[in-house]
Amino acid sequence: MKSTTDVTFWRELKASRPMLTKQQYRTIKGQAVKGNVHEARRGLQRIQRRQHR
């Protein structure tokens, strides 16, 4: 069963999809699918931080 943090991450990823390149989206999605949600979230936050500079 999925935890609420996983569900929250998928919502965040879906919401930020227009701001990501196709490759960035695929990479982060792939990490999360493999079960490494923590690192995928970290990567997503890093990309978002770079875009706001």
PyMOL commands that place a pseudoatom at each C-alpha (Angstrom):
pseudoatom trace, name=CA, resn=MET, resi=1, chain=A, elem=C, hetatm=0, pos=[0.000, 0.000, 0.000]
pseudoatom trace, name=CA, resn=LYS, resi=2, chain=A, elem=C, hetatm=0, pos=[1.233, 3.485, -0.829]
pseudoatom trace, name=CA, resn=SER, resi=3, chain=A, elem=C, hetatm=0, pos=[2.080, 5.843, 1.977]
pseudoatom trace, name=CA, resn=THR, resi=4, chain=A, elem=C, hetatm=0, pos=[0.738, 9.377, 2.049]
pseudoatom trace, name=CA, resn=THR, resi=5, chain=A, elem=C, hetatm=0, pos=[4.215, 10.754, 1.374]
pseudoatom trace, name=CA, resn=ASP, resi=6, chain=A, elem=C, hetatm=0, pos=[4.374, 8.757, -1.860]
pseudoatom trace, name=CA, resn=VAL, resi=7, chain=A, elem=C, hetatm=0, pos=[0.973, 10.030, -2.956]
pseudoatom trace, name=CA, resn=THR, resi=8, chain=A, elem=C, hetatm=0, pos=[2.002, 13.581, -2.099]
pseudoatom trace, name=CA, resn=PHE, resi=9, chain=A, elem=C, hetatm=0, pos=[5.181, 13.206, -4.139]
pseudoatom trace, name=CA, resn=TRP, resi=10, chain=A, elem=C, hetatm=0, pos=[3.290, 11.964, -7.207]
pseudoatom trace, name=CA, resn=ARG, resi=11, chain=A, elem=C, hetatm=0, pos=[0.966, 14.966, -6.959]
pseudoatom trace, name=CA, resn=GLU, resi=12, chain=A, elem=C, hetatm=0, pos=[3.950, 17.320, -6.709]
pseudoatom trace, name=CA, resn=LEU, resi=13, chain=A, elem=C, hetatm=0, pos=[5.593, 15.697, -9.710]
pseudoatom trace, name=CA, resn=LYS, resi=14, chain=A, elem=C, hetatm=0, pos=[2.422, 15.902, -11.781]
pseudoatom trace, name=CA, resn=ALA, resi=15, chain=A, elem=C, hetatm=0, pos=[1.939, 19.568, -10.862]
pseudoatom trace, name=CA, resn=SER, resi=16, chain=A, elem=C, hetatm=0, pos=[5.516, 20.495, -11.765]
pseudoatom trace, name=CA, resn=ARG, resi=17, chain=A, elem=C, hetatm=0, pos=[5.559, 18.593, -15.063]
pseudoatom trace, name=CA, resn=PRO, resi=18, chain=A, elem=C, hetatm=0, pos=[5.070, 21.707, -17.267]
pseudoatom trace, name=CA, resn=MET, resi=19, chain=A, elem=C, hetatm=0, pos=[8.206, 23.260, -15.714]
pseudoatom trace, name=CA, resn=LEU, resi=20, chain=A, elem=C, hetatm=0, pos=[10.411, 20.206, -16.355]
pseudoatom trace, name=CA, resn=THR, resi=21, chain=A, elem=C, hetatm=0, pos=[12.074, 19.062, -19.517]
pseudoatom trace, name=CA, resn=LYS, resi=22, chain=A, elem=C, hetatm=0, pos=[11.012, 15.683, -20.840]
pseudoatom trace, name=CA, resn=GLN, resi=23, chain=A, elem=C, hetatm=0, pos=[14.268, 14.109, -19.696]
pseudoatom trace, name=CA, resn=GLN, resi=24, chain=A, elem=C, hetatm=0, pos=[14.081, 15.599, -16.192]
pseudoatom trace, name=CA, resn=TYR, resi=25, chain=A, elem=C, hetatm=0, pos=[10.529, 14.310, -15.789]
pseudoatom trace, name=CA, resn=ARG, resi=26, chain=A, elem=C, hetatm=0, pos=[11.463, 10.828, -16.997]
pseudoatom trace, name=CA, resn=THR, resi=27, chain=A, elem=C, hetatm=0, pos=[14.504, 10.638, -14.721]
pseudoatom trace, name=CA, resn=ILE, resi=28, chain=A, elem=C, hetatm=0, pos=[12.646, 11.674, -11.577]
pseudoatom trace, name=CA, resn=LYS, resi=29, chain=A, elem=C, hetatm=0, pos=[9.675, 9.469, -12.400]
pseudoatom trace, name=CA, resn=GLY, resi=30, chain=A, elem=C, hetatm=0, pos=[12.014, 6.520, -12.971]
pseudoatom trace, name=CA, resn=GLN, resi=31, chain=A, elem=C, hetatm=0, pos=[13.673, 7.020, -9.605]
pseudoatom trace, name=CA, resn=ALA, resi=32, chain=A, elem=C, hetatm=0, pos=[10.317, 7.076, -7.865]
pseudoatom trace, name=CA, resn=VAL, resi=33, chain=A, elem=C, hetatm=0, pos=[9.015, 4.004, -9.697]
pseudoatom trace, name=CA, resn=LYS, resi=34, chain=A, elem=C, hetatm=0, pos=[12.097, 2.065, -8.610]
pseudoatom trace, name=CA, resn=GLY, resi=35, chain=A, elem=C, hetatm=0, pos=[11.210, 2.906, -5.001]
pseudoatom trace, name=CA, resn=ASN, resi=36, chain=A, elem=C, hetatm=0, pos=[13.670, 5.700, -4.381]
pseudoatom trace, name=CA, resn=VAL, resi=37, chain=A, elem=C, hetatm=0, pos=[11.033, 8.359, -3.665]
pseudoatom trace, name=CA, resn=HIS, resi=38, chain=A, elem=C, hetatm=0, pos=[13.231, 10.227, -1.198]
pseudoatom trace, name=CA, resn=GLU, resi=39, chain=A, elem=C, hetatm=0, pos=[15.973, 10.808, -3.759]
pseudoatom trace, name=CA, resn=ALA, resi=40, chain=A, elem=C, hetatm=0, pos=[13.442, 11.604, -6.497]
pseudoatom trace, name=CA, resn=ARG, resi=41, chain=A, elem=C, hetatm=0, pos=[11.897, 14.286, -4.284]
pseudoatom trace, name=CA, resn=ARG, resi=42, chain=A, elem=C, hetatm=0, pos=[15.348, 15.663, -3.569]
pseudoatom trace, name=CA, resn=GLY, resi=43, chain=A, elem=C, hetatm=0, pos=[16.093, 15.866, -7.289]
pseudoatom trace, name=CA, resn=LEU, resi=44, chain=A, elem=C, hetatm=0, pos=[12.786, 17.583, -7.990]
pseudoatom trace, name=CA, resn=GLN, resi=45, chain=A, elem=C, hetatm=0, pos=[13.467, 20.162, -5.282]
pseudoatom trace, name=CA, resn=ARG, resi=46, chain=A, elem=C, hetatm=0, pos=[16.944, 20.772, -6.678]
pseudoatom trace, name=CA, resn=ILE, resi=47, chain=A, elem=C, hetatm=0, pos=[15.563, 21.432, -10.163]
pseudoatom trace, name=CA, resn=GLN, resi=48, chain=A, elem=C, hetatm=0, pos=[12.909, 23.771, -8.782]
pseudoatom trace, name=CA, resn=ARG, resi=49, chain=A, elem=C, hetatm=0, pos=[15.516, 25.667, -6.780]
pseudoatom trace, name=CA, resn=ARG, resi=50, chain=A, elem=C, hetatm=0, pos=[17.674, 26.157, -9.879]
pseudoatom trace, name=CA, resn=GLN, resi=51, chain=A, elem=C, hetatm=0, pos=[14.725, 27.497, -11.860]
pseudoatom trace, name=CA, resn=HIS, resi=52, chain=A, elem=C, hetatm=0, pos=[13.923, 30.125, -9.239]
pseudoatom trace, name=CA, resn=ARG, resi=53, chain=A, elem=C, hetatm=0, pos=[17.392, 31.657, -9.254]
for i in range(1, 53): cmd.bond("trace and resi %d" % i, "trace and resi %d" % (i + 1))
show_as sticks, trace
zoom trace
